Amino acid sequence: MIHPLRQERFPEEHPDPIISFVGLEAAGGMTQPHSHGRAQLFHITRGSVTVMTQAGSFVVPPERAIFIPPGITHNSIYHTETEVRFLYMRPERLPAMPDRPFVVQVTPLLRELILGFMRAAPDYPDDGPTARLSAVLVDQIAASHVAPLHLPMPDGERLRAALAPLVEDPAANLSAETLAARANLSLRSFERHFSAQTGLTFRAWRRQARLMKAVELLAQGVAVGEVADRLGYEGPSAFVATFKKAFGVTPGRYFEGT
């Protein structure tokens, strides 16, 4: 069922197991923190957006989507004009899924399933072709590859506050020692708490933050050389090599067709 309305206003109690929404968000647009009673597949077909949750932030370029479980508070920042496609799924109709948001690889098959579902008639019967299509769609989401576009954030307020400048600018000249001091922790305590709360070492987290910012900048049309310079890489070649190691393709290939 397609509704060209903002996601904050959709009818939670509609009987369809899956409801779909389409829309266009302006560059610089931002939603207020909110949550849904249904699970959400947050997919875009053009543009770039960052989705923020208590557990961390996610970059969503066109080849990716975010699965957001029901009840998870989140908000979004749209970096460019963005065409959105949302699916809202009743949780009781889903297979076992993680209780935290995760990144979904939108394969050509999954993309066609999403578009096919959105073209289908609303208010579909449980034993009809649209219901069968939705079952395959849900199976593809559950089996999707998780891409490295998630930046986990620590639970502790002191650590989150200390990291805030690096979330905005991962190339900022802030060492682990400086951040530990900002959090009123020794370096050893900082590193121990950081790894326990994020699942990453500080070095790995910072590398991930730089890659996420790189995707955001590239989606806005910033040239590879300028991205490399802004984010403190030794040069474009070093940046491209790091990007390819993380995503399996070069920046140019990554954004083909977007």
C-alpha positions as a Markdown table, in Angstrom:
| # | Residue | x | y | z |
|---|---|---|---|---|
| 1 | Met | 0.0 | 0.0 | 0.0 |
| 2 | Ile | 1.6 | 3.3 | -1.1 |
| 3 | His | 1.2 | 6.5 | 0.8 |
| 4 | Pro | 3.0 | 9.7 | -0.5 |
| 5 | Leu | 3.1 | 11.0 | 3.1 |
| 6 | Arg | 5.8 | 11.6 | 5.7 |
| 7 | Gln | 6.6 | 8.5 | 7.7 |
| 8 | Glu | 5.7 | 10.2 | 11.0 |
| 9 | Arg | 2.0 | 10.2 | 10.0 |
| 10 | Phe | 1.3 | 6.8 | 8.6 |
| 11 | Pro | -1.7 | 4.7 | 10.0 |
| 12 | Glu | -0.1 | 2.3 | 12.5 |
| 13 | Glu | -3.3 | 0.2 | 12.7 |
| 14 | His | -3.8 | -0.4 | 9.0 |
| 15 | Pro | -4.4 | -4.2 | 8.5 |
| 16 | Asp | -1.8 | -4.7 | 5.7 |
| 17 | Pro | 1.2 | -6.6 | 7.0 |
| 18 | Ile | 3.4 | -4.2 | 5.0 |
| 19 | Ile | 2.7 | -0.6 | 4.1 |
| 20 | Ser | 4.9 | 1.4 | 1.6 |
| 21 | Phe | 5.6 | 5.1 | 1.5 |
| 22 | Val | 7.3 | 7.2 | -1.2 |
| 23 | Gly | 8.5 | 10.8 | -1.0 |
| 24 | Leu | 11.1 | 13.4 | -1.8 |
| 25 | Glu | 13.1 | 15.1 | 0.9 |
| 26 | Ala | 14.9 | 18.4 | 0.3 |
| 27 | Ala | 18.7 | 18.8 | 0.8 |
| 28 | Gly | 19.3 | 19.9 | 4.4 |
| 29 | Gly | 16.0 | 18.4 | 5.6 |
| 30 | Met | 15.9 | 16.9 | 9.1 |
| 31 | Thr | 13.3 | 14.8 | 10.9 |
| 32 | Gln | 12.7 | 15.0 | 14.7 |
| 33 | Pro | 13.5 | 12.0 | 16.8 |
| 34 | His | 10.6 | 9.5 | 16.6 |
| 35 | Ser | 9.8 | 5.8 | 16.6 |
| 36 | His | 7.3 | 3.5 | 14.9 |
| 37 | Gly | 5.2 | 0.6 | 16.1 |
| 38 | Arg | 6.2 | -1.3 | 13.0 |
| 39 | Ala | 9.7 | -2.3 | 11.7 |
| 40 | Gln | 10.9 | 0.0 | 9.0 |
| 41 | Leu | 13.1 | -0.6 | 5.9 |
| 42 | Phe | 14.6 | 2.9 | 5.2 |
| 43 | His | 15.6 | 2.8 | 1.5 |
| 44 | Ile | 16.5 | 5.6 | -0.9 |
| 45 | Thr | 16.7 | 5.5 | -4.7 |
| 46 | Arg | 18.6 | 8.8 | -5.1 |
| 47 | Gly | 20.5 | 11.1 | -2.8 |
| 48 | Ser | 22.2 | 10.6 | 0.6 |
| 49 | Val | 21.0 | 10.5 | 4.2 |
| 50 | Thr | 22.4 | 9.8 | 7.7 |
| 51 | Val | 20.1 | 8.1 | 10.1 |
| 52 | Met | 20.9 | 8.5 | 13.8 |
| 53 | Thr | 19.9 | 6.2 | 16.6 |
| 54 | Gln | 21.0 | 5.9 | 20.2 |
| 55 | Ala | 23.2 | 2.9 | 19.2 |
| 56 | Gly | 25.0 | 4.9 | 16.5 |
| 57 | Ser | 24.6 | 6.5 | 13.1 |
| 58 | Phe | 24.2 | 5.0 | 9.6 |
| 59 | Val | 24.9 | 6.4 | 6.1 |
| 60 | Val | 22.4 | 5.4 | 3.5 |
| 61 | Pro | 23.4 | 5.8 | -0.1 |
| 62 | Pro | 21.2 | 4.4 | -2.9 |
| 63 | Glu | 22.6 | 0.9 | -2.8 |
| 64 | Arg | 21.9 | 0.4 | 0.9 |
| 65 | Ala | 19.0 | 0.5 | 3.3 |
| 66 | Ile | 18.5 | 0.5 | 7.0 |
| 67 | Phe | 16.3 | -2.0 | 8.9 |
| 68 | Ile | 15.0 | -0.2 | 12.0 |
| 69 | Pro | 13.2 | -2.5 | 14.5 |
| 70 | Pro | 10.0 | -1.2 | 16.0 |
| 71 | Gly | 10.3 | 1.2 | 19.0 |
| 72 | Ile | 13.8 | 2.4 | 18.0 |
| 73 | Thr | 14.0 | 6.2 | 18.3 |
| 74 | His | 15.8 | 7.7 | 15.2 |
| 75 | Asn | 16.0 | 10.8 | 13.2 |
| 76 | Ser | 17.4 | 11.6 | 9.8 |
| 77 | Ile | 19.5 | 14.3 | 8.1 |
| 78 | Tyr | 19.3 | 14.5 | 4.3 |
| 79 | His | 22.6 | 15.7 | 2.7 |
| 80 | Thr | 21.2 | 16.1 | -0.8 |
| 81 | Glu | 17.7 | 16.0 | -2.4 |
| 82 | Thr | 16.7 | 12.5 | -1.7 |
| 83 | Glu | 14.0 | 10.1 | -3.1 |
| 84 | Val | 12.9 | 7.8 | -0.2 |
| 85 | Arg | 11.1 | 4.5 | -0.3 |
| 86 | Phe | 9.9 | 3.2 | 3.1 |
| 87 | Leu | 8.4 | -0.2 | 4.0 |
| 88 | Tyr | 6.7 | -0.5 | 7.4 |
| 89 | Met | 6.3 | -4.1 | 8.5 |
| 90 | Arg | 4.2 | -5.6 | 11.3 |
| 91 | Pro | 6.8 | -7.2 | 13.6 |
| 92 | Glu | 4.6 | -10.2 | 14.3 |
| 93 | Arg | 4.7 | -11.1 | 10.6 |
| 94 | Leu | 8.6 | -11.1 | 10.5 |
| 95 | Pro | 11.1 | -13.9 | 11.0 |
| 96 | Ala | 13.6 | -13.6 | 13.8 |
| 97 | Met | 15.5 | -10.4 | 13.2 |
| 98 | Pro | 18.1 | -8.4 | 15.2 |
| 99 | Asp | 16.7 | -6.0 | 17.8 |
| 100 | Arg | 19.1 | -3.3 | 16.7 |
| 101 | Pro | 19.2 | -1.4 | 13.4 |
| 102 | Phe | 21.4 | -2.9 | 10.7 |
| 103 | Val | 22.5 | -2.1 | 7.2 |
| 104 | Val | 20.9 | -3.9 | 4.3 |
| 105 | Gln | 22.6 | -4.5 | 0.9 |
| 106 | Val | 20.0 | -3.6 | -1.7 |
| 107 | Thr | 20.7 | -6.2 | -4.4 |
| 108 | Pro | 19.1 | -6.0 | -7.8 |
| 109 | Leu | 16.7 | -8.7 | -6.7 |
| 110 | Leu | 15.7 | -6.8 | -3.5 |
| 111 | Arg | 15.4 | -3.6 | -5.4 |
| 112 | Glu | 13.0 | -5.2 | -7.9 |
| 113 | Leu | 11.0 | -6.8 | -5.1 |
| 114 | Ile | 10.6 | -3.4 | -3.4 |
| 115 | Leu | 9.5 | -1.8 | -6.6 |
| 116 | Gly | 7.2 | -4.7 | -7.4 |
| 117 | Phe | 5.5 | -4.5 | -4.1 |
| 118 | Met | 5.0 | -0.8 | -4.4 |
| 119 | Arg | 3.3 | -1.3 | -7.7 |
| 120 | Ala | 0.9 | -3.9 | -6.3 |
| 121 | Ala | -2.6 | -3.1 | -5.3 |
| 122 | Pro | -3.2 | -2.1 | -1.6 |
| 123 | Asp | -5.3 | -4.0 | 0.8 |
| 124 | Tyr | -4.1 | -7.3 | -0.5 |
| 125 | Pro | -5.5 | -10.7 | 0.8 |
| 126 | Asp | -3.2 | -13.0 | 2.8 |
| 127 | Asp | -3.4 | -15.7 | 0.2 |
| 128 | Gly | -2.9 | -13.6 | -2.9 |
| 129 | Pro | 0.2 | -12.9 | -5.1 |
| 130 | Thr | 1.0 | -9.6 | -3.3 |
| 131 | Ala | 1.2 | -11.5 | 0.0 |
| 132 | Arg | 3.5 | -14.1 | -1.6 |
| 133 | Leu | 5.7 | -11.3 | -3.0 |
| 134 | Ser | 5.9 | -9.6 | 0.5 |
| 135 | Ala | 7.0 | -12.9 | 2.0 |
| 136 | Val | 9.9 | -13.2 | -0.4 |
| 137 | Leu | 10.7 | -9.5 | 0.2 |
| 138 | Val | 11.0 | -10.1 | 3.9 |
| 139 | Asp | 13.1 | -13.2 | 3.4 |
| 140 | Gln | 15.6 | -11.1 | 1.3 |
| 141 | Ile | 15.8 | -8.4 | 3.9 |
| 142 | Ala | 16.5 | -11.0 | 6.6 |
| 143 | Ala | 19.2 | -12.7 | 4.5 |
| 144 | Ser | 20.8 | -9.4 | 3.3 |
| 145 | His | 24.5 | -8.7 | 3.6 |
| 146 | Val | 25.4 | -6.2 | 6.3 |
| 147 | Ala | 27.6 | -3.5 | 4.8 |
| 148 | Pro | 30.2 | -1.5 | 6.9 |
| 149 | Leu | 28.3 | 1.8 | 7.1 |
| 150 | His | 27.4 | 1.7 | 10.7 |
| 151 | Leu | 29.3 | 3.9 | 13.2 |
| 152 | Pro | 28.6 | 2.6 | 16.7 |
| 153 | Met | 28.4 | 5.1 | 19.6 |
| 154 | Pro | 29.3 | 4.4 | 23.2 |
| 155 | Asp | 26.5 | 4.3 | 25.7 |
| 156 | Gly | 28.2 | 6.5 | 28.3 |
| 157 | Glu | 27.4 | 10.2 | 28.1 |
| 158 | Arg | 31.0 | 11.2 | 28.8 |
| 159 | Leu | 32.4 | 9.2 | 26.0 |
| 160 | Arg | 29.7 | 10.4 | 23.6 |
| 161 | Ala | 30.3 | 14.0 | 24.4 |
| 162 | Ala | 34.1 | 13.6 | 24.0 |
| 163 | Leu | 33.6 | 12.0 | 20.5 |
| 164 | Ala | 31.1 | 14.6 | 19.2 |
| 165 | Pro | 33.8 | 16.7 | 17.4 |
| 166 | Leu | 35.1 | 13.5 | 15.6 |
| 167 | Val | 31.6 | 12.5 | 14.5 |
| 168 | Glu | 31.4 | 15.9 | 12.7 |
| 169 | Asp | 35.0 | 15.9 | 11.5 |
| 170 | Pro | 36.8 | 12.6 | 11.7 |
| 171 | Ala | 40.0 | 14.2 | 10.5 |
| 172 | Ala | 40.1 | 16.6 | 13.5 |
| 173 | Asn | 43.4 | 16.7 | 15.2 |
| 174 | Leu | 42.2 | 14.9 | 18.4 |
| 175 | Ser | 44.2 | 12.0 | 19.8 |
| 176 | Ala | 43.0 | 9.2 | 22.0 |
| 177 | Glu | 44.9 | 10.9 | 24.9 |
| 178 | Thr | 43.1 | 14.2 | 24.3 |
| 179 | Leu | 39.7 | 12.5 | 24.2 |
| 180 | Ala | 40.4 | 10.5 | 27.3 |
| 181 | Ala | 41.2 | 13.8 | 29.1 |
| 182 | Arg | 37.9 | 15.3 | 27.8 |
| 183 | Ala | 36.1 | 12.3 | 29.3 |
| 184 | Asn | 38.0 | 12.6 | 32.6 |
| 185 | Leu | 39.5 | 9.1 | 32.1 |
| 186 | Ser | 42.9 | 7.7 | 31.9 |
| 187 | Leu | 44.0 | 6.5 | 28.5 |
| 188 | Arg | 43.8 | 2.9 | 29.6 |
| 189 | Ser | 40.3 | 3.4 | 31.0 |
| 190 | Phe | 39.2 | 5.3 | 27.9 |
| 191 | Glu | 40.4 | 2.5 | 25.6 |
| 192 | Arg | 38.8 | -0.2 | 27.8 |
| 193 | His | 35.4 | 1.5 | 28.0 |
| 194 | Phe | 35.5 | 2.5 | 24.4 |
| 195 | Ser | 36.0 | -1.1 | 23.1 |
| 196 | Ala | 33.5 | -2.5 | 25.6 |
| 197 | Gln | 30.8 | 0.0 | 24.5 |
| 198 | Thr | 31.3 | 0.1 | 20.7 |
| 199 | Gly | 32.9 | -3.3 | 19.9 |
| 200 | Leu | 35.7 | -1.5 | 18.1 |
| 201 | Thr | 39.1 | -0.2 | 19.1 |
| 202 | Phe | 39.4 | 3.6 | 18.9 |
| 203 | Arg | 41.6 | 3.4 | 15.8 |
| 204 | Ala | 39.1 | 1.1 | 14.0 |
| 205 | Trp | 36.2 | 3.4 | 15.0 |
| 206 | Arg | 38.0 | 6.5 | 13.7 |
| 207 | Arg | 38.7 | 4.7 | 10.4 |
| 208 | Gln | 35.0 | 3.8 | 10.1 |
| 209 | Ala | 34.0 | 7.4 | 10.9 |
| 210 | Arg | 36.3 | 8.7 | 8.1 |
| 211 | Leu | 34.8 | 6.2 | 5.6 |
| 212 | Met | 31.2 | 7.2 | 6.6 |
| 213 | Lys | 32.1 | 10.9 | 6.1 |
| 214 | Ala | 33.7 | 10.0 | 2.8 |
| 215 | Val | 30.5 | 8.3 | 1.5 |
| 216 | Glu | 28.5 | 11.4 | 2.6 |
| 217 | Leu | 30.8 | 13.8 | 0.8 |
| 218 | Leu | 31.0 | 11.6 | -2.3 |
| 219 | Ala | 27.2 | 11.4 | -2.5 |
| 220 | Gln | 27.2 | 15.3 | -2.5 |
| 221 | Gly | 29.5 | 15.3 | -5.6 |
| 222 | Val | 32.8 | 16.2 | -3.8 |
| 223 | Ala | 35.7 | 15.0 | -5.9 |
| 224 | Val | 37.8 | 12.0 | -4.7 |
| 225 | Gly | 40.9 | 14.2 | -4.4 |
| 226 | Glu | 39.1 | 16.7 | -2.2 |
| 227 | Val | 37.6 | 14.0 | -0.1 |
| 228 | Ala | 41.0 | 12.5 | 0.5 |
| 229 | Asp | 42.4 | 15.9 | 1.4 |
| 230 | Arg | 39.6 | 16.8 | 3.8 |
| 231 | Leu | 39.7 | 13.5 | 5.6 |
| 232 | Gly | 43.5 | 13.5 | 6.1 |
| 233 | Tyr | 44.5 | 10.6 | 3.8 |
| 234 | Glu | 48.0 | 10.7 | 2.3 |
| 235 | Gly | 46.6 | 11.2 | -1.1 |
| 236 | Pro | 43.8 | 10.1 | -3.5 |
| 237 | Ser | 45.5 | 6.7 | -4.1 |
| 238 | Ala | 45.6 | 5.9 | -0.4 |
| 239 | Phe | 42.0 | 6.9 | 0.0 |
| 240 | Val | 40.8 | 4.8 | -2.9 |
| 241 | Ala | 42.8 | 1.8 | -1.6 |
| 242 | Thr | 41.2 | 2.1 | 1.8 |
| 243 | Phe | 37.7 | 2.6 | 0.3 |
| 244 | Lys | 38.1 | -0.4 | -1.9 |
| 245 | Lys | 39.3 | -2.6 | 1.0 |
| 246 | Ala | 36.2 | -1.6 | 3.0 |
| 247 | Phe | 33.5 | -1.8 | 0.3 |
| 248 | Gly | 35.0 | -4.1 | -2.3 |
| 249 | Val | 34.9 | -1.5 | -5.1 |
| 250 | Thr | 36.4 | 1.9 | -5.9 |
| 251 | Pro | 34.4 | 5.1 | -5.1 |
| 252 | Gly | 33.5 | 5.5 | -8.7 |
| 253 | Arg | 32.1 | 2.0 | -9.0 |
| 254 | Tyr | 30.3 | 2.4 | -5.7 |
| 255 | Phe | 28.3 | 5.3 | -6.9 |
| 256 | Glu | 27.6 | 4.1 | -10.5 |
| 257 | Gly | 24.1 | 4.6 | -11.5 |
| 258 | Thr | 23.2 | 6.8 | -8.5 |
